[in-house]
Amino acid sequence: MPRINAASVGEHRDQTMTRLLDAFEAALDSEGFAALTLAGVAARAGIARNTVYNYAKDKQGLLHIAVERALQVVEADLDGPTSAGASAEERLCSVIDRLMEGFTRGAPRLLVLQALQGASPVEVEDELPTAERLRERIAVVIRDGIEAGEFRPVADLTLTVAMMSGALEAAVRALGRGDRTTEAVTGEAKSLILHAIRA
């Protein structure tokens, strides 16, 4: 039986999952998804290859978990400006900043936006639960902005969130070309989105 270097089995599993996902993201950056293998990810994480199968059945499964983890970070960031009494515009800008920042390093970059649009980038049986919650939270920010008079009324919040995601996807693709800074592209994305929804 493997040695557990944690206070509990649950904590050990969490630590192993973190190491596994960090190794997966590093492999994505250096090798690309097509070339990486579970054996290589396990070696990077310092765990036995068979241990990987306790967490995911294949690299598609690991990709799904990586997307979910990234979305959870973005979701957690939504609580900061909200609790500080920020305006809807400030809250929305915070989400855009966080999404764009996440695409400059590690995984899953573009995959987060694809999940936000409701099109999971991997073949999985279930929808990413955090993606749905995040879409709902962004819709709430827009609704709050409408009620506060910051944003113009929209007929379909779901469509508005999907269209915002499309604009951000284009921004991420622009970053991939490498001829613009993250700050410049993010600024243009925010300007476009805010111009479209401001009252």
N, C-alpha and C positions, 0 to 999 in steps of 0.2 A: 504494500500500500504506500502511495506517495506521502512524503513528509509534509505536514501542514504547518506553515510558518505564519499563523494568524490566530486571533483570539477564538475564532469559531470557524466551523466549516463554511458557513455562509460568507464570512469575511474573506476566507481563503478563495472561495469561488469568485467573489467580486474582484479581488486583487488579480487573480488569474485572467479573468475576462478583460480587465483593464490592460494588462500586459499583452494579451492576445490582440486586442483591437489596436493598441499603439503599434505593435509589430505589423499588423495588417496595413495600417495607414502608411507606415514607413516603406513597406514593400510596394504599395500602390505608387508611391512617389518615385521610387527608384527603378521599379521593374515594369510598372503598368499592370492593369488587371489581367490581361490575357496571359502574361508570362509568369505571374506569381503562382506559387503552389502552396498547398497547405503545409507540406513538409518544410518549405522555406520559411513560412510564417511562424510555424512552431519553433524552428531553430532560432529565429530572431527573438521570439518571446522567452526562450529558455525553458520550453516545456516539451514533453514527449508528443510526437505527432498524434498518437491515439487520443491524447487528452483533448485535442482540438474538437474531436467529435462529440465530446460532452457539452459543447457550446454551440456548434453549428455543424450541419451535415456536409456542407461544401463551401467553396469560396463565395458563391452567390449568397449563402446564408450569412456569412461573415459581413458581406457588403451590406446586406439588409440591416444587420445589427449596428454597423458603423453609421449608416444613415440615421437610424433611430437615435443613436447616442448624440450625433450632431444636432438633431432637431431638439433634443432635450436641453442642450446647452442654450440654444436660441430661446426656447420657451422659458427657461429659468431667467434669462436676461430681461424678459418682458416685465417681470415683477419689480425690478429696480426702479425704473422711471415711473411706473404706475403708482407705486407706493409713495413716491416723493412728490406727488401732486403735479406731475408734468402735464403739459397740454397734449392733446391727441397728436398734434403734428410732431412734437418732441418724441412721443412714444413711437410713432411710426418711423421717424428718422432713426431712432435707436435700433429698431428691428432691422431696417435696411443696412445700417452700419454693421450690425452683428452678422447678418447673412453674408455681406460682401467680404467682411474680414475672414470669415470661415472659408472662403473660396481661394484665399491666397496661399494656403498651406494645408497639407494633409488631405485626408479624405473627409467627406465625399464630394466637396466642391459642387459641381453642377447637379449632382444627384439630389442634394437637398431641395433645390428649386423644382426639380422634376417631381419629387414627392409632394411638395407644396401644391403643385398643380393637379394633384390627384392621380398622377401617372407614375406608379412605382417603377424605379429604374431596374429592379430585379424581379425575377419571376418568383413571387412568394404567394402563399395562400391567403395571407391576411394583409389588410391595409396597415400602413405604419400608424400606430395609435397616436403618436405625438404629432404627426403631420396633420391629422384631422383636428386635434386640439389647437394646433398652431394656426391653422386656417380660421378656426372659430375665434381665436383670440384676436387675430388681425382684423377680422370682421367687426369685433366689438370695438376696437380702437377707432375704426372708421365710423361706426355707428355713434360712438361717443363724440367724435369730431363733428358729425352732422348735427347732433343734438346741441352741441355747444356753439354751433354756427361757424366753426372753423372750416368744415368741408361742405361741399354742395351735396344736396340729396342725390342718391343714386337709386335706380330702380331694382338692381340686383347685386347685393353685396357679394355673393359667391362669384359672380362673373367679374366684379371689380377686383377681388383678391386674385383671381386667375390671371387677369390682365396685368396686374402689378407684377405677378410672378414672371410673366412673359417678358416684361421690360427688364426685370432683374436678370433673367436668363440671357438676354442680349448683352447686358453689361458684363456678365461673367464671360461670355464668349469674347468680348472685346478685351478683357484682361488676359485671356489665353493667347492673344496675339503678341503680348509683351511690349507693345509700343506706347502704352499709357500707364500712369501710376494708378494704384488702387484708389487713392484719394480723389483723383480727377474723375475716374469712371464712376465712383460712388456718388460724387457730387452731381454729376450729370444725371444719374439714375434718380436721385432724390428730387432734383429740379423737375424732371419730366413727370414723375409720379405726383408730386405736390401740385404742380401746375394743373394736372388733370382733375384733381379732386378738391382743390381749395374753393371756398365759397366765393 
